[in-house]
Amino acid sequence: MQVKIVFLEADNLGPDLVFDRFSELGEVTIYGHTPTELIPERIAGADAILINNLPMRESTLKDAVNLRYIGVTATGTNSIDFAYTNARGIRVTNVAGYSTDMVAQHTFAMALYLLEHLRYYDDYVRSGAYTKSDSFCHMGMSFHELTGKTWGIIGLGAIGKRVARIAEAFGCQVIYSSPSGRNTNDGYRRTDTDTLLGESDIVSVHTPLTERTRHMMDYDAFCKMKRTAVFLNAARGPIVDETGLRRALEEEKIAAAGLDVLEREPMSEDSPLRALCDCGRLLITPHMAWAAVETRKRLLDEVWMNLDAFRNEVGRNICRG
């Protein structure tokens, strides 16, 4: 079955991926970027569309009378109005599990960067100060081993479990909390979130964004953490109240924070965190934890298989809200 396929956000998958094989499945139109107001025009004759995080709701979909399939090139489906797509009989698929290893890897990249003050030491060498030193070693900022520290994980799903195993390899004691109440694991001690915040030397967040978790990390939550603790978020930006995080960092309620996700992406000019970007205690990366070459290729393979399955009236990874 040949279908009319429209990619609306191909640029979000990176400039180094090739989409040629999708022509095996139908007539393909590719847009690198699509403003929300152009969605109706671009999908008017489509049978299937592939999106990353554009809003899929009645106002953007109602004129696409042939539309029967939306493929999300990500795990999260927060942008989908499932009540509307279900009523229309539009099949929606996503891709789960493709980025687990990479997000865990990036979590530790952020942790080690902050824990060992790598920006400070890199700047020290780059400045030329090391060439003028009388000592082979410079210890301008003290740092500590991970071994023996407590690593607290908020959300022990697939990524949280991968982080837990790596933390154990570093010699950390792992504890976790489950905001949804669904995740249990006899291998680690489960606590409530307040206890986790108070006991942990490193806190990393790996829970979905829900009404329960939105802004769960606010100023009061950061005040429950150790002043020596490091906070990491590679899950969803709105889990963190950025104004509260800024205040906590300014008042030294916590030692440092690493974020790969923000409330608004790209980062807004008026973000409360912009003023702290040069402080050495805040690391922000541009939502890249999922984006290793291997990870994106794996994602595109799954997107192709999902679309092929739809074309063959089989379907896989179907989301119904």
WOCOR-V754788 format. One record per helix or strand of 2 or more residues. SS is the DSSP state (H for helix, E for strand). FROM is the first residue (numbers start at 0). TO is the last residue. If there is no record, write none. Layout:
SS,FROM,TO  SS,FROM,TO
This chain:
E,2,6  H,9,12  H,19,23  E,25,29  H,35,41  E,47,50  H,57,60  E,68,71  H,81,87  E,90,92  H,99,114  H,117,125  H,129,131  E,149,153  H,157,168  E,172,176  E,188,189  H,192,198  E,201,204  H,218,222  E,229,232  H,236,238  H,241,249  E,255,258  H,273,275  E,281,283  H,292,310  E,317,318
